[in-house]
Amino acid sequence: MRVVQPEGQRGSLKWIQQAVAWCPELLQPPGLPAITWLSPLRQDGFAEYRDAAFLERLGLTHLSGSLKDFWPKGGPQWDALGLTSRGPVLVEAKAHLREFFSPGTMASAASRARIEAAFREVQQDLGLKPRASWADVYYQYANRLAFLWWLHKQGVAAELVFVSFLNDRDIGGPESAETWHAAFAGADHVLGLPARHRLAAHVHHVMPDVRQIEMRFHGGTPQAGSV
């Protein structure tokens, strides 16, 4: 599904759109090749992608059938998508902690059963011992990790980037990176994720300061290829 979005006026929707357009270097994890951003782009209606549409956007349409076997319709809607010379980049963006503490899945009983089966497959393959159901706590964080796992199982060298914005004072966002680090550490503890696991090298955290984005937005020009 391709989901056209309004131009963001606040929160992570605003900042991820502006960062991609005006200062994509703030979204670049150290150690990764340069990212070419495929969404959200103004000329594409700031669209976000999910289900088979996100695979199509990344040039992975051949995996659509396998995705249907893995996850029910209505999977993660990616805040941004990109490509490097090594493979695809999936992005989840947040601007305040309330977004991070997501509720459990609201899927139907049948879809929930499939989601829980997918989570068990991930947990067993990675040797994890969660302290709570991934379907009930930190669900959004968990399903993003599950999709990263699934792509690697398909032979796709995907990278997952969590973008945690700093100093969004309009919505009371964190002012320090330590706050975000503590939130992720707490989630990892509950989900049974050790500091090192087989996918850890493919999970990245960047924490752009929205004040830098504002400065570029109000006084600069968009980066080539990012608008």
Beta strands, then each sheet from edge to edge (+ up, - down):
strand 1: 2-3
strand 2: 36-39
strand 3: 48-49
strand 4: 80-83
strand 5: 88-94
strand 6: 159-164
strand 7: 203-206
sheet 1: 1+ 3-
sheet 2: 2+ 4- 5+ 6+ 7+
end
